[in-house]
């Protein structure tokens, strides 16, 4: 059964199911007149948007326009919409479990609440060993990068830096 939109000469529009596309058009149920197939419009206009992600949402009072009521209202509405969407589609929310450790061996893969601690430590140690044992540590400072404390030019360099490029 195929559904088509029909209209008669009097302007009545209706939808009817027919056996095949070569079947004769049904008569108008309102007036009994002969009908013809009406063009069906397809709505393709809008696109779906998940809205701003949690990373894009403001995290401080200043970033909400200093607490301007319209800005607060807008972001509250956006956050509520995002939460409803994440409730319906949990894959959009990502992993929202609290992070227990994110430094050292857990720098690349944080330890979260509910993770097996033993397995996580073992995986982190294995990945740091595979990366050359440097995972989680700060890079070594070279002699060229080390601050000079005894050089007289160091104090003038600090003075220039503290005034944002202006010399004093």
C-alpha positions as CSV (number, residue, x, y, z in Angstrom):
1,X,0.0,0.0,0.0
2,X,1.4,3.4,-1.1
3,X,0.2,6.7,0.4
4,X,-0.3,9.6,-2.0
5,X,-1.7,13.1,-1.5
6,X,-4.7,13.8,-3.8
7,X,-6.8,16.9,-4.6
8,X,-10.0,17.4,-6.5
9,X,-11.1,20.2,-8.8
10,X,-13.0,21.8,-5.9
11,X,-9.8,22.1,-3.9
12,X,-10.3,19.4,-1.3
13,X,-7.0,17.7,-0.3
14,X,-6.7,14.3,1.2
15,X,-4.4,11.4,1.6
16,X,-5.2,7.9,0.4
17,X,-3.5,4.5,0.1
18,X,-3.5,2.7,-3.2
19,X,-2.3,-0.8,-4.1
20,X,0.4,0.3,-6.7
21,X,1.5,3.4,-8.4
22,X,-0.4,2.5,-11.5
23,X,-3.7,2.1,-9.6
24,X,-6.5,4.6,-10.6
25,X,-6.9,7.7,-8.5
26,X,-9.7,7.4,-5.9
27,X,-12.7,9.8,-5.9
28,X,-12.8,12.7,-3.5
29,X,-14.4,11.6,-0.2
30,X,-15.8,15.1,0.4
31,X,-17.6,15.7,-3.0
32,X,-17.1,12.5,-5.1
33,X,-15.3,14.4,-7.9
34,X,-12.3,13.0,-9.9
35,X,-8.9,13.6,-8.3
36,X,-5.3,14.0,-9.3
37,X,-2.1,13.4,-7.4
38,X,-0.9,16.5,-5.6
39,X,2.7,17.3,-5.3
40,X,4.0,16.5,-1.8
41,X,6.3,19.0,-0.3
42,X,9.3,17.6,1.6
43,X,10.6,19.7,4.5
44,X,14.4,19.6,4.4
45,X,15.1,23.0,5.8
46,X,16.5,22.7,9.4
47,X,19.5,20.9,10.7
48,X,19.9,19.4,14.2
49,X,22.3,21.0,16.6
50,X,23.5,19.6,19.8
51,X,24.3,23.1,21.0
52,X,27.5,24.1,22.9
53,X,29.4,21.2,24.5
54,X,30.3,21.3,28.2
55,X,33.8,22.5,27.3
56,X,32.4,25.5,25.4
57,X,30.0,26.6,28.2
58,X,31.1,29.4,30.5
59,X,32.8,28.4,33.7
60,X,33.0,31.7,35.6
61,X,30.8,34.6,36.4
62,X,32.8,36.9,34.2
63,X,32.3,34.7,31.2
64,X,28.5,35.1,31.5
65,X,28.7,38.8,30.9
66,X,29.4,39.6,34.5
67,X,26.1,38.1,35.6
68,X,23.9,40.1,33.2
69,X,20.4,38.7,33.6
70,X,19.9,38.1,29.9
71,X,23.2,36.3,29.5
72,X,22.5,34.1,32.6
73,X,19.1,33.3,31.3
74,X,20.5,32.3,27.9
75,X,23.2,30.1,29.3
76,X,20.9,28.5,31.8
77,X,18.5,27.6,28.9
78,X,21.4,26.3,26.8
79,X,22.7,24.1,29.7
80,X,19.2,22.7,30.5
81,X,18.7,21.8,26.8
82,X,22.1,20.1,26.7
83,X,21.4,18.2,29.9
84,X,18.1,16.9,28.4
85,X,19.8,15.9,25.2
86,X,22.6,14.1,27.1
87,X,19.9,12.3,29.2
88,X,18.3,11.1,25.9
89,X,21.6,10.4,24.2
90,X,24.2,9.5,26.8
91,X,27.0,9.2,24.2
92,X,26.9,13.0,23.8
93,X,27.7,13.5,27.5
94,X,31.1,11.7,27.4
95,X,32.6,10.3,30.6
96,X,31.3,12.5,33.5
97,X,32.7,10.4,36.3
98,X,34.9,12.4,38.7
99,X,38.6,12.4,38.0
100,X,40.6,11.0,40.9
101,X,44.1,11.4,39.5
102,X,45.4,13.2,36.4
103,X,49.0,13.9,37.1
104,X,52.1,11.8,36.9
105,X,51.5,8.4,35.3
106,X,47.8,9.3,34.8
107,X,48.6,12.4,32.7
108,X,47.6,10.9,29.4
109,X,44.7,8.7,30.7
110,X,43.1,10.1,34.0
111,X,42.0,7.7,36.7
112,X,38.2,8.1,37.2
113,X,35.8,7.0,39.9
114,X,34.8,3.4,39.3
115,X,38.0,2.4,37.4
116,X,39.9,-0.6,38.6
117,X,42.8,1.0,40.3
118,X,45.2,-1.9,40.0
119,X,44.5,-2.3,36.3
120,X,44.7,1.4,35.7
121,X,48.1,1.7,37.4
122,X,49.4,-1.3,35.5
123,X,48.2,0.2,32.2
124,X,49.7,3.6,33.0
125,X,53.0,2.1,34.0
126,X,53.1,0.0,30.8
127,X,52.3,3.0,28.6
128,X,54.9,5.1,30.3
129,X,57.5,2.3,29.9
130,X,56.5,2.1,26.2
131,X,57.0,5.8,25.8
132,X,60.5,5.7,27.1
133,X,59.7,6.1,30.8
134,X,59.1,9.8,30.5
135,X,55.3,9.8,30.7
136,X,54.0,12.0,33.5
137,X,57.2,13.8,34.0
138,X,58.1,17.4,33.0
139,X,60.7,17.7,30.3
140,X,64.2,18.3,31.5
141,X,65.4,21.9,31.5
142,X,68.5,22.5,29.3
143,X,71.3,24.8,30.3
144,X,70.1,27.4,27.7
145,X,66.6,27.3,29.2
146,X,67.7,27.6,32.8
147,X,67.3,31.0,34.4
148,X,70.5,33.0,35.0
149,X,70.7,34.4,38.5
150,X,74.1,35.9,38.6
151,X,74.1,37.8,35.3
152,X,73.5,41.5,35.4
153,X,71.5,41.5,32.2
154,X,69.0,39.2,33.9
155,X,67.7,42.0,36.2
156,X,67.3,44.3,33.2
157,X,65.5,41.5,31.3
158,X,63.2,41.0,34.3
159,X,62.5,44.7,34.4
160,X,61.7,44.8,30.7
161,X,59.4,41.8,31.0
162,X,57.6,43.1,34.0
163,X,56.6,46.3,32.2
164,X,55.3,44.3,29.2
165,X,58.0,45.3,26.7
166,X,58.5,48.9,27.8
167,X,61.9,49.8,29.0
168,X,62.3,51.8,32.1
